Amino acid sequence: MSAVAARLERLPLSSFHRRLLLIGGLGYMFDGLDSSSLAFLLPVVSKLWQLTSAETGLVASSTYIGYFFGAFLSGVLADVIGRRRIMMTALAIYCAASLASATAQDWHTFFALRVVAGFGSGAETVVIAPFLAEFVPRRYRGIFCGALVGFMSFGYLTSSILGFAVVRNFVDGWRYLAVITSLPVVMLLWWRRTLPESPRWLESQGRTAEANGIVSTIEAWFVSKGIALAPIATLSAIPASASVSAPAPAGGSAVRNVLALWSPRLARTTAVSWLMWFSVAFAYYSFFSWIPSLLVKEGLTMTKSFGYSIAIYGAQIPGYFSAAWLNEKIGRKGVVASYMLLGGIAAITLAFSHTGIQIMAAGIALSFFMNGAFAGVYAYTPEVFPTAVRTTGTGSSSSFGRIGSVSAPILVGLVYPLFGFLGVFAMTTTVLLIGACVVFFLGIETRNRSLEDIEASELEPAHDAPGQLKSTPHA
């Protein structure tokens, strides 16, 4: 383990880490608010501009289209030019586009601005979890990164309240909601003063002096608070293999980083991560984009009620944070696999529900477990990729997951007329089961291990080749 990593690992849990969690968590909260608010904006703008079914569907996909490209591009660039710069630029793009969308006078402009807002949102959120993971010691990393994405549930809950309280009660309520989603612009001032660059990333780029300077500043803060720091020499519990650390590929170019994901050394890790993201996103958007309308077709109208919406969104909160806590108890693999499996069982239960109480209970359980699975996914993904390609791996995985979120509603629409209500649930739960098995049986165990230990002992060094990472010893 390098000196920089060892110094970060010895830091006790403090308000420094909790402040980073809050900063990143607010980013996720507004991402959740923005993405879920479209469900309330869409009916209004569709009627306002008299959109056809195809045009409405295109507007509905705008955020996901932008997110797909934003997540991938920012993930790649954050490994080349730094985490902090990408996060702040992405947040500025998102806020400006969200604010501008409130002034749109036609659906073409609204669609374009929603794509740009989705680009900024995806670009920002995909870097936050890797950024936090590179600061938090291994013994707290799982619960912190899981809790990080848990903030998204507050955004979903807020959007449901604003949707019913603002959009439905004011003529231009949809414009007011669009303005509200742009408010995180004020966070830029806070981020400029408080966000340091990741020392682990700086070290991976050979900028060791800068990395040590940031860590020294952090340590000085602890000392000023009267917090004693353990000697670095006591961190000998890390396996000897962890003394091997992989910097960026020669040149550190974006292309080499992308190619490195499918090198012999990382191909399995990348495949598992991509399949995990795809299966969770496919199932989530299959259930939550179609369940209300499918249940209405079955004669069950409870899913159109305000109470049902609040209950479903509210169930996300304990779902996320219970999974975050379990990340450190049973491991990320166990959380992802078990929550996906239990989410599938909840979906099957919902498929056979016939009364209001049954629908409510099954819907709450489904929301609880499917969102909880994401708390495991967001914590797990940054851990399995080396520092040099951590955001490239995370961003590409998230983008691949968006293919699942976009394709899911389309496939459900095709399957339902042919195989009915149960056919939809059978297809989706099968995807969930496959994803759970892939993660549980093929994934890397990361619980209570430093990022350097995971990289050194699990990701076997390969011979130098174009597009491959190579390992070199650090102090």
N, C-alpha and C positions, 0 to 999 in steps of 0.2 A: 504494500500500500504506500502510495506517495505521502510525503509530509503534509501536503495540502489536504488530502482526503482524511488522514489521521487526525489532523487538527479539527476538522469539521465533525468527525465522528465522536470526538470526546466532549463536544459541547453539551451541557445539560439542557433539558427542555426548559424553555423560558419564553418570555413575552416577545423576544426576537423572532422565534419560530412561529408563535401565534399571530404575530403581525403579518408575516409572510402569508400565513394561511388565510387571514382576513382579506388581504390585498388580492390574492388569487381567487378566493371564494366569491368576492364581490363581482369579479369578472365573470365567473360562472353563473352567478345569480342573474345578471343582466342578459347573459346569453340565453338562459332558460326563459326569461321574460320575453325576449325578442322572438325566439323561435315559436313559443306557444301562443303569443299574441296574434299571430297570423290567422289562427283559427277563428278569432273574433273579428279581425279586420276583413277577412275574405268575403263573408256574406254581405257586408255593407258595400265594399267596393265593387263586388260583382253586380249588385243591384244598381249602384250609382252609375256605372259605365255600361250596364246592360251586356255583360260578358256572356259569351257562349260557354258551353260545358268545356270545350277544349281550351278556351282562353282562361277560364277559371282554374283548370288543372295546371296550366302553365304558370300562372301566378302562384299557385299553391306550392309549386316545386322550386320557386325562385330562391328561397333561402338555402335549400339543400344543394342546388346547383352551385351557388356561391361558396358554400361551406366546403364542398368537395375540392374545388380548386384552391381555396384559401388554406385549408388544412395541409394539403400536400406541399404547396409552394412554401408556406411559412416553416413547415417542418424541415424542409431541405435547407432553406436559407438560414434558419436559426443555428444549424450546425456549422455554417460558414461564416456568418457575420455576428452571431451572438444572440442569446435569448432575450436580453433586455430590450435591445433595439427593435426586434421583431414584435415583441409584445406591445410596446408603446405605439409603433407605427400602425399596427393592426387595430388597436383600440381607437386611434384617431380616425381611421378609414371607416370603421363601423359606426362611430358616433355621427360623423358627417353625413353618411349615407342615410342613416335612420332619420336624422333631422330633416334632410332634404326630401325624404319620401312623404313627409307630412304635407308638403306643398304640391305634390303631384296633381296634375289636372287631367291626366289620361292614364289608362292602364299600362301603356307601353313604357311610359316614364316610371310609373310605380314599380313595374316588373324589373326594369333595369336597376333601379336604386335598391330594390330588395336583394337582387343578386349581389350587388356591391356590398351591402350590409352583411349578407351571409358570408361573403368572402372575408370581410374584416373579422366577423365573429369567429369563423372557423380558424382563421390565422392566429387569432389571439388565444383561444381556449386550448388549442392543441399543444401550445408551448408551455402553458402554466404548470401542468402536472410534472413534466420533466424538470422544469426550473425548480419547483419546490422539492422534488425528490433529490436533487443534487445538493440541497442545503440540510435536509433533515437527517439526523442519525438513524442508522438501520433499525434501532429498537422502536422508533416511533413512525417510521416512514409509511408503513401500510395504513395506519389509522389516519395520519395526516392527509395523505393523497386521497384516501377514500372519503374523508370528511370534506375535502376540497370540492369534489363533484357534488357532494350533498347540498351545497349552496344552490345548485341549480333548481332543487325542489322549491326553494323559497321564490324563485323567479316564476315557476309554473303556477304556484299558488297565488302569487300576486297578480299574474295575468288573468287568472279566472275571476278574481275579485274585480279588477279594473274592467274586464270585459263586460261583466254584468252591471257594474256601477257607472262606468263612463261611456263605453261604446253604445250601449243600448238606451242611454238616457239623454244624449246630446246629439244634435244634428251632425256636428262635426266631431263626434266623439272618437272616431277612428283616427282623426288627425291628432287629437290630444294624446291618444295612446302612443302614436308614433313618436311624438315629441318626448314623452316620458321615457321611451326606450333609448333615447339619445343622451339621457342625463349622465351616464358614466363618463362623459367628457371631462367632468370635474375631477375624476380620478387621475387624469393625466398629470395634474399638478402635484398630486400626492406621490405618484409613481416616480416622477422626475427627481424628487428629493430623497426618497427612501429606498428605491429598488437598486440593489447592487447587481453587477453582472455575476454569473455563476463562476466561482473560482475553479470548479472542476472542469468546466468548458474551457476557460482560459488556459488552464494547465494542459489540456488535451491539444491546444493549438500552439503549445510551446511558449506561451506568454506567462511563464512561471513567476516573474517578478510582480506582475499585476495581480496574479492570483494570490500570492503571499501577502500583498498589500491589503487586499480586501479582507482576507482572513484575519490579518493583524488588527484591522479596524473593528471587526466583529468581536475579536477577543478583548480588545480594549473596552468595548461597551460592557462586556460581562464583568470585567475587572472594576469598572466604574460603578457597577451595581453591587459590588461586594460579593460576587459569585466566584467561588474558587474553581479553577480548572484543573482537571486531572493531568498529570504528566503524560506527554505523548508516549513515553516509553512503556506505560502500563497497558497500551493497546496491543498487547502481544497475542491476544486470543484469536486474531485474524489468522487464518491459515497462511502458511508460507507462500503458497501459490498466489496469494493476493498481492504479492510484491510485483507481479507482472501487470502492467497496465497498458492499454492500447491507445495511442494518440491517433489523430486523424490520419487518413490515408495521405500518401505523399501529395502535396499540393493542396489537399483539403478541398478539392473542388466539389461542387454539387453533384456532378455526373458520377464521379468516383464514389461518393457517399451512397448514391442510389444503387449503383452496381454492387457495392459492398453488401447490401441487404440480401442479395441472392448469391453471394459467394458461398463456397462449401462450408465456411465457418458459420454463417448466419442464416443459411437458407431454411433450416428447420425452424429456427426461432421466428423468422419472418412469416413462414407459412402458418404456424400456430397462431401468431398474433393476428394476422389477416383473417383467418377463418373464425377466430374468436369474435372479432369485431363484426364481421359479416353476420354471423348467426344471431348475436344479441340484437343488432340493429334491425335485421330482417324480422325477427319475432316481435320486437317492440313495436315497430311501425305497422306490422300486420295487425296486431291486436288493437292498438290504440287509434289507428286511422279508420278501421272498419267496424270494430265492435259496436259502436253506437248505432250505426245505420243497419247493421245486420240484425241486431236485436229488435230494432223497430220493425223490420220486415217480418220478424217472427211474432210481432204483436206485443212486444215488451217496450214500453216507452219511458221507463225510468231513466235510461241513460241520457235523455234530453233535459233532465231536470238540473237545477242549480245545485241541489243537495248532492246529487250523484257526482257532479263535476268537482265540487269541493272535497268530497270524500276520497275520490280517486287521486286528486292532486295532493291532498293532505297525507295520504298513505305513503307517498314518496319519501317524506321526511324521515320517519322511522326506518323505512327500507334502506335508504342511503346510509344513515348513521349506524344502524345495527351491523350492516355489512362492513363499514369502516372499522368498527370495533372488532369484528371477527377476523379482519385481515391479519391481525397480530395474534389471534388465538388459534385459528386453524389454517392460516396461510391463504394467499391470494387464489391459488389454484382451487382450494377447497371451497372458498366463497363463490367464485365464478361458477364452478360446476354445480354446486348445491343450489344456489339461487336460480340458475337457469332451469334445473330439473324441477324445483318446487314451483317456478313460474309456469312451467308446462303443465304441472298437475292442477294449478289454479285455473289455467285456461280450459282444461278439459272439464273441470267442475263448472265453470261458467257456461260451457257449451250445453251442459245438461240442466242448467238452472231454469226454473219456471216461475218462481215467485219473486217479489220485490226484494225480500230479505236475502234470498239466495243470490240474486244478481249483485246486490250491494256487497255482500260478504266476499263473493268470488272476485268481484272487480277490485275490491280493496286488496285482497291477497295478491292478485295479479300485478297490480301497481307496486305493491310492497317489494315483491321478489324481482320483478323485471328491472326496476330502478336500482335495487340493491346490487344486482349483477353488475351494473355499470360502475358502482363504487369499487368493485374488485377489478374490473377491467382497466379503469383509469389508474389505479395504483400499480397494477401488474405490468402494464405495457412499458412504461419508462424504465423499469428495472431490468428487463430482459435484453435491452440493447446497450452496447458499449457507449461510453460518453461521446465518442467521436461521431456517432450516427444516431444518438438517442432521439433527437427530435425528428430526424428523417424517418426513423422506424415508427415512431409514434404517429407522425403526420400521415404517412402512407397507410398505416393500419386504420386510422380514423377515416381517411378518404375511401378506402376499400369498404369500410363499414357503411358509408353513405350509399354505395351501390346497393347494398341490402335494403337501406331505408327507402330508396327510390323505387326499386324493383318490387318490393313487398306489396304495396297497394295495387300495383298493376297485376301481379300474379293472383292476388286474392280476387280481384275483379274477374279474372278469367276462370278461376277454380270454382267460385261460388255457383255460377249457373250450371256447371257440369256435375259437381259433387255435393253442393249444398253447404249448409252451416257446418256440419261435422267434418266435411272434406277440408274446409279452410283450417279448422283447428288441428286436424291430423297432419296437414302439410307443415304448419308452423311449428307444432310441437316436435315433429321429426327433425326439423332444422335445429331446434334447440337442443335436442338430445345428442345429435351429432356434434354440435359445438361443445357441449359439456364433456363429452368423451375425449375429444381432441385435446382440450385444455388439461383435463385431469390425467390422461395417460401419456401425453407427449410434451406437456409444458414443463418448464424449469421451476424448481422450488426456490423461492426468493425470501421467505420469511426469516427475519432476524439475521440477514446477511448484508454486508456492505456491498455497494455497487461494484467495487473493485474485486471483491471475492467472487461475486456472481460471474463477472466478466472473465476472470482468470481461470476458475475451476470448471465452469460449465460450458463456456464458449471456447473450445479448444483452438489454440493458435493454428493458423494454416500457413503454408509456405507463401512467401510473397508472390503476388500475381496482380495484374491489372484489376482494379475494382475490389481488391481484398484488403482487409485490415491486417496489420502485422503488430505483434507484441514486442515491446521493448521495455527493459526494466527501468523503474523509477526509484528515486531515493526513498 
